[in-house]
Amino acid sequence: MTLPTPFPETDDIYKTNNQAFILFGSRFFADQTVVELLSEFLSVFFSPKWLGQQGPITSPLPSLQELNKWRSNGGSRLKYRPPIRLNLKLFALLCASPLDSRHQVHTDHYEYLVEKFADQIQSDRRKPEEVKEWVEDFLMGFQGAGFDRTWCAQTLYPVTTTFLLQETIWNHTEARRNPATTWLESIYKFKTYYSVSRHRFLSRGGELLYLQLCNLFASKKVTEFVQRLGYFGEEYTLDSLHECLQTGFQLLKDTESTALNKMVDFIENLDHETYLKANEHDGLKCEWCPQESWPEAYLFALEISRILRATMDPVERLELMQFGCALQVLRSMCAQSVRYSSLLSRNSLTKGSALGYAWLFSPKEGYSRQQRLASCQNLSIVFRLIQSALQNTDIVNHARAVKSKRSVSDSKLDRDYGYKLFNLMGKRLDIIFPWRGAAPRFVLTDKLLRYLVLSVLEPGTSCTYDEFKRRIYSHHGIAVEGLELENAVIWSGLPANTSVQPDGSSELTEMLRAGGFLTELSDGCSLVHNPFSAQF
């Protein structure tokens, strides 16, 4: 077995000694929250992009022709330029940041912005100070992640594309060593006092998911895989899927709040010089994903396209996409681990999902002892699978041969990039329970079920209950009952038995019924229905 082939075919993969970067791509990281995963993912879609000398590309995705040319040329990395809005973040988040993280020049400039804001506000009913407090509280409500960080390192929830900003970190050490005396000094020496490419919180996870889609659409070999999933028709071709994502993401941008964007622009332009100086940068460069990740990328693209097509509240759509991005990280880790681990027997592999793995889910409450033990054993096997793949002989030998000042210990590998990252991400999604304590397991939740219904069914369509169970197993390896649960038990190395099957009423059926997704027919057959209509 050789090393994974990167997309794009950059030599950088051969210069890293981090086994997780070689295996999964660069990179999935434990410090990146699910909000920041979504924010970074959308940031690549809605920022100007360059493929080598091609660009700027302003559409959400490069065209199929551009992607094919990129693959054939090889080597060049995708570059994109999200904006930096220091005035907006300072105005909205300074008062929500820890006191000890605020430098004097931050406070001084905040007071300057407040004064400029008050000078330009005209209202017969409210004093400028009241308007300022209302706007500040309103914007603070979009605080998405990083509540314990400096104001500039926090992330806004991406309800609008003007909130998709480049990571900006205040260099506390440099500021203590050589204190800036004025705000303008810190801006004119921007690269001294701020870091914009460390990827500490926007840690490349969203970039990696975007690269997976680019790799998929530059591929030509999906037909057999799609047919194995049970999907037939023109709408499942790469051309149709690419067009659907282009339309869906563009519509996402076109329908955002114009009033909110005008407010953001107004605040940012209170000091236009800061905006201009802070954005004198070269942008960011994405790294790579494994070329063989296209099957999981296809499933991800199909699911996201269905969420984009559905007519729903914009915030609910973002929440579903956020859930889908985090779930894609878990799916990607499992799928790639199956390819590079020797842990599973050939028989186990045949019992897994379309990507070769299985997740055995049990009820959060009202479970039997056998169900709990089987689910715990299954998650333990998933952890061991990831650990085994990271210790793949070829990958380990290559990583050890790379000369680097920074070594990556096995404990750090597991904690930040391996099975403990998987465990943490699952807990953030509430699909791994309990949060603390021994014997974690996969559990069904209403949020997970809502995502599954809206992502495996086209808007406004239905399928039989048995077909729904087959689809969620094919897409995610999620097994709850029936044949899929039997296969997941065998995949987990347990003997086939009926004791793990639901005794009496089905938890999955009850949850689908409670969510309004189940239609029970008189002949005893049940249909699972996606109640949202299609907007295009």
HURAQUI-V76050 format. One record per residue. N is the residue number from 1. SS is DSSP state (helix for helix, strand for strand, loop for the rest). PHI is phi in radians with two decimals (* if undefined). Layout:
{{N	SS	PHI} {N	SS	PHI}}
This chain:
{{1	loop	*} {2	loop	-1.84} {3	loop	-1.29} {4	loop	-1.03} {5	loop	-1.52} {6	strand	-1.40} {7	strand	-2.18} {8	loop	-1.17} {9	loop	-1.34} {10	loop	-1.65} {11	helix	-1.35} {12	helix	-1.07} {13	helix	-1.08} {14	helix	-1.52} {15	helix	-1.87} {16	loop	-1.76} {17	loop	-1.85} {18	loop	-1.64} {19	helix	-1.07} {20	helix	-1.18} {21	helix	-1.13} {22	helix	-1.16} {23	helix	-1.37} {24	helix	-1.69} {25	loop	1.83} {26	loop	-1.99} {27	loop	-2.70} {28	loop	-1.75} {29	loop	-2.48} {30	loop	-1.10} {31	loop	-1.32} {32	loop	-1.50} {33	loop	-1.32} {34	helix	-1.17} {35	helix	-1.12} {36	helix	-1.26} {37	helix	-1.11} {38	helix	-1.13} {39	helix	-1.05} {40	helix	-1.19} {41	helix	-1.02} {42	helix	-1.20} {43	helix	-1.06} {44	helix	-1.19} {45	helix	-1.05} {46	helix	-1.83} {47	loop	-1.77} {48	strand	-1.05} {49	strand	-2.25} {50	strand	-2.34} {51	strand	-1.96} {52	loop	1.11} {53	loop	-1.55} {54	strand	-1.44} {55	strand	2.53} {56	strand	-1.32} {57	strand	-1.68} {58	loop	-1.78} {59	loop	-1.30} {60	loop	-0.96} {61	loop	-2.10} {62	loop	-1.07} {63	loop	-1.15} {64	helix	-1.06} {65	helix	-1.13} {66	helix	-1.12} {67	helix	-1.20} {68	helix	-1.14} {69	helix	-1.15} {70	helix	-1.07} {71	helix	-1.11} {72	helix	-1.19} {73	helix	-1.32} {74	loop	1.18} {75	loop	1.54} {76	loop	-1.31} {77	loop	-1.72} {78	strand	-1.23} {79	strand	-1.97} {80	strand	-2.53} {81	strand	-2.25} {82	loop	-1.28} {83	strand	-1.34} {84	loop	-2.00} {85	loop	-2.17} {86	helix	-1.20} {87	helix	-1.09} {88	helix	-1.06} {89	helix	-1.12} {90	helix	-1.11} {91	helix	-1.11} {92	helix	-1.48} {93	helix	-2.10} {94	helix	-1.02} {95	helix	-1.23} {96	helix	-1.74} {97	loop	-1.68} {98	loop	-1.02} {99	helix	-1.03} {100	helix	-1.31} {101	helix	-1.67} {102	loop	-1.62} {103	loop	-1.52} {104	helix	-1.05} {105	helix	-1.17} {106	helix	-1.16} {107	helix	-1.09} {108	helix	-1.08} {109	helix	-1.26} {110	helix	-1.04} {111	helix	-1.12} {112	helix	-1.14} {113	helix	-1.12} {114	helix	-1.08} {115	helix	-1.13} {116	helix	-1.10} {117	helix	-1.07} {118	helix	-1.09} {119	helix	-1.13} {120	helix	-1.76} {121	loop	-1.67} {122	loop	-2.20} {123	loop	-2.63} {124	loop	-1.42} {125	loop	-1.79} {126	loop	-2.24} {127	loop	-1.26} {128	helix	-0.94} {129	helix	-1.12} {130	helix	-1.17} {131	helix	-1.11} {132	helix	-1.04} {133	helix	-1.12} {134	helix	-1.14} {135	helix	-1.12} {136	helix	-1.10} {137	helix	-1.12} {138	helix	-1.07} {139	helix	-1.20} {140	helix	-1.11} {141	loop	-1.16} {142	loop	-1.67} {143	strand	-1.07} {144	strand	-1.77} {145	strand	-2.74} {146	loop	1.54} {147	loop	-1.07} {148	loop	-1.73} {149	loop	-1.77} {150	loop	-1.00} {151	helix	-0.90} {152	helix	-1.31} {153	helix	-1.59} {154	loop	-1.38} {155	strand	-2.04} {156	strand	-1.50} {157	loop	-1.18} {158	loop	-1.40} {159	loop	-1.28} {160	loop	-2.55} {161	helix	-1.16} {162	helix	-1.27} {163	helix	-1.63} {164	loop	-1.54} {165	strand	-2.11} {166	loop	-1.29} {167	loop	-1.01} {168	loop	-2.32} {169	strand	-2.06} {170	strand	-1.31} {171	loop	-1.46} {172	helix	-1.02} {173	helix	-1.08} {174	helix	-1.13} {175	helix	-1.18} {176	helix	-1.34} {177	helix	-1.26} {178	loop	-2.28} {179	loop	-1.06} {180	loop	-1.32} {181	loop	-1.61} {182	loop	-2.40} {183	helix	-1.05} {184	helix	-1.09} {185	helix	-1.10} {186	helix	-1.17} {187	helix	-1.41} {188	helix	-1.24} {189	loop	-1.92} {190	helix	-0.97} {191	helix	-1.25} {192	helix	-1.41} {193	helix	-1.69} {194	strand	-2.25} {195	strand	-2.01} {196	loop	-2.15} {197	loop	-2.40} {198	loop	-1.47} {199	loop	0.97} {200	loop	-1.37} {201	loop	-2.05} {202	loop	-1.53} {203	loop	-1.64} {204	loop	1.51} {205	helix	-1.09} {206	helix	-1.15} {207	helix	-1.05} {208	helix	-1.11} {209	helix	-1.12} {210	helix	-1.14} {211	helix	-1.10} {212	helix	-1.03} {213	helix	-1.17} {214	helix	-1.07} {215	helix	-1.07} {216	helix	-1.03} {217	helix	-1.32} {218	loop	-1.63} {219	loop	-1.67} {220	loop	-2.23} {221	loop	-2.07} {222	loop	-1.64} {223	helix	-0.99} {224	helix	-1.09} {225	helix	-1.10} {226	helix	-1.10} {227	helix	-1.17} {228	helix	-1.13} {229	loop	-1.28} {230	loop	1.58} {231	loop	-1.88} {232	loop	-2.34} {233	loop	2.23} {234	helix	-1.10} {235	helix	-1.20} {236	helix	-1.73} {237	loop	-1.33} {238	helix	-1.11} {239	helix	-1.04} {240	helix	-1.19} {241	helix	-1.17} {242	helix	-1.09} {243	helix	-1.11} {244	helix	-1.12} {245	helix	-1.17} {246	helix	-1.02} {247	helix	-1.14} {248	helix	-1.11} {249	helix	-1.22} {250	helix	-1.15} {251	helix	-1.15} {252	helix	-1.03} {253	helix	-1.30} {254	helix	-1.19} {255	loop	-1.76} {256	loop	-1.31} {257	loop	-1.22} {258	helix	-1.18} {259	helix	-1.10} {260	helix	-1.14} {261	helix	-1.10} {262	helix	-1.14} {263	helix	-1.11} {264	helix	-1.07} {265	helix	-1.11} {266	helix	-1.07} {267	helix	-1.18} {268	helix	-1.13} {269	helix	-1.52} {270	helix	-1.07} {271	helix	-2.42} {272	helix	-1.16} {273	helix	-1.09} {274	helix	-1.07} {275	helix	-1.06} {276	helix	-1.13} {277	helix	-1.20} {278	helix	-1.19} {279	loop	-1.73} {280	loop	-1.51} {281	loop	-2.37} {282	loop	-1.56} {283	loop	1.51} {284	strand	-2.09} {285	strand	-2.04} {286	loop	-1.24} {287	loop	-1.80} {288	loop	-2.65} {289	strand	-2.26} {290	strand	-1.20} {291	helix	-1.06} {292	helix	-1.36} {293	helix	-1.43} {294	helix	-1.09} {295	helix	-1.09} {296	helix	-1.19} {297	helix	-1.17} {298	helix	-1.09} {299	helix	-1.07} {300	helix	-1.09} {301	helix	-1.08} {302	helix	-1.11} {303	helix	-1.17} {304	helix	-1.13} {305	helix	-1.10} {306	helix	-1.23} {307	helix	-1.21} {308	helix	-1.19} {309	helix	-1.34} {310	strand	-1.25} {311	loop	-1.47} {312	loop	-2.72} {313	loop	-1.06} {314	helix	-1.01} {315	helix	-1.21} {316	helix	-1.10} {317	helix	-1.08} {318	helix	-1.11} {319	helix	-1.11} {320	helix	-1.17} {321	helix	-1.15} {322	helix	-1.09} {323	helix	-1.09} {324	helix	-1.13} {325	helix	-1.10} {326	helix	-1.15} {327	helix	-1.15} {328	helix	-1.16} {329	helix	-1.06} {330	helix	-1.13} {331	helix	-1.11} {332	helix	-1.09} {333	helix	-1.11} {334	helix	-1.22} {335	helix	-1.07} {336	helix	-1.24} {337	helix	-1.17} {338	helix	-1.03} {339	helix	-1.22} {340	helix	-2.07} {341	loop	-1.84} {342	loop	-1.84} {343	loop	-1.22} {344	loop	-1.53} {345	loop	-1.38} {346	helix	-1.09} {347	helix	-1.14} {348	helix	-1.09} {349	helix	-1.06} {350	helix	-1.24} {351	helix	-1.64} {352	loop	-1.41} {353	loop	-1.26} {354	loop	-1.07} {355	loop	-1.83} {356	loop	1.62} {357	loop	-2.19} {358	loop	-2.50} {359	strand	-2.05} {360	strand	-1.67} {361	strand	-1.71} {362	strand	-2.26} {363	loop	-1.11} {364	loop	-1.19} {365	loop	-2.32} {366	loop	1.25} {367	loop	-1.65} {368	loop	-1.54} {369	helix	-1.07} {370	helix	-1.13} {371	helix	-1.12} {372	helix	-1.12} {373	helix	-1.13} {374	helix	-1.15} {375	helix	-1.17} {376	helix	-1.10} {377	helix	-1.10} {378	helix	-1.09} {379	helix	-1.16} {380	helix	-1.08} {381	helix	-1.16} {382	helix	-1.05} {383	helix	-1.04} {384	helix	-1.15} {385	helix	-1.08} {386	helix	-1.13} {387	helix	-1.09} {388	helix	-1.14} {389	helix	-1.14} {390	helix	-1.18} {391	loop	-1.75} {392	loop	-0.91} {393	helix	-0.99} {394	helix	-1.11} {395	helix	-1.18} {396	helix	-1.12} {397	helix	-1.09} {398	helix	-1.15} {399	helix	-1.07} {400	helix	-1.24} {401	helix	-1.39} {402	loop	-1.39} {403	loop	-1.43} {404	loop	-2.64} {405	loop	-1.27} {406	loop	-1.86} {407	loop	-1.63} {408	loop	-1.97} {409	loop	-1.23} {410	helix	-1.09} {411	helix	-1.17} {412	helix	-1.19} {413	helix	-1.04} {414	helix	-1.18} {415	helix	-1.26} {416	helix	-1.64} {417	helix	-2.29} {418	loop	-1.97} {419	helix	-1.16} {420	helix	-1.26} {421	helix	-1.11} {422	helix	-1.00} {423	helix	-1.07} {424	helix	-1.13} {425	helix	-1.12} {426	helix	-1.08} {427	helix	-1.24} {428	helix	-1.10} {429	loop	-1.52} {430	loop	1.15} {431	loop	-1.79} {432	strand	-2.04} {433	strand	-2.42} {434	loop	-1.47} {435	loop	-1.14} {436	loop	-2.16} {437	loop	1.89} {438	loop	-1.44} {439	loop	0.97} {440	loop	-1.18} {441	strand	-2.67} {442	strand	-1.35} {443	strand	-2.30} {444	loop	-1.35} {445	loop	-2.33} {446	helix	-1.08} {447	helix	-1.13} {448	helix	-1.08} {449	helix	-1.12} {450	helix	-1.09} {451	helix	-1.08} {452	helix	-1.10} {453	helix	-1.10} {454	helix	-1.32} {455	helix	-1.87} {456	helix	-1.73} {457	loop	-2.06} {458	loop	-1.10} {459	loop	-0.94} {460	loop	1.38} {461	loop	-1.92} {462	strand	-2.30} {463	strand	-2.57} {464	strand	-1.17} {465	helix	-1.05} {466	helix	-1.14} {467	helix	-1.17} {468	helix	-1.09} {469	helix	-1.08} {470	helix	-1.15} {471	helix	-1.17} {472	helix	-1.21} {473	helix	-1.32} {474	helix	-1.12} {475	helix	-1.28} {476	helix	-2.15} {477	loop	1.30} {478	strand	-1.41} {479	strand	-2.06} {480	loop	-2.12} {481	loop	-2.83} {482	helix	1.23} {483	helix	-1.04} {484	helix	-1.08} {485	helix	-1.16} {486	helix	-1.05} {487	helix	-1.13} {488	helix	-1.14} {489	helix	-1.10} {490	helix	-1.15} {491	helix	-1.00} {492	loop	-1.38} {493	loop	1.47} {494	loop	-1.75} {495	loop	-1.22} {496	loop	-1.09} {497	loop	-2.73} {498	loop	-1.66} {499	loop	-1.19} {500	loop	-1.53} {501	loop	-1.26} {502	loop	-1.00} {503	loop	-1.76} {504	loop	1.64} {505	loop	-1.22} {506	loop	-1.61} {507	helix	-1.08} {508	helix	-1.11} {509	helix	-1.08} {510	helix	-1.07} {511	helix	-1.22} {512	helix	-1.11} {513	helix	-1.14} {514	helix	-1.12} {515	loop	-1.45} {516	loop	1.36} {517	loop	-1.78} {518	strand	-1.96} {519	strand	-2.02} {520	strand	-1.73} {521	loop	-1.62} {522	loop	-1.19} {523	loop	-1.48} {524	loop	1.54} {525	loop	-1.55} {526	strand	-1.92} {527	strand	-2.01} {528	strand	-1.70} {529	strand	-2.15} {530	loop	-1.57} {531	loop	-1.36} {532	loop	-1.46} {533	loop	-1.42} {534	strand	-1.56} {535	loop	-1.64} {536	loop	-2.77}}
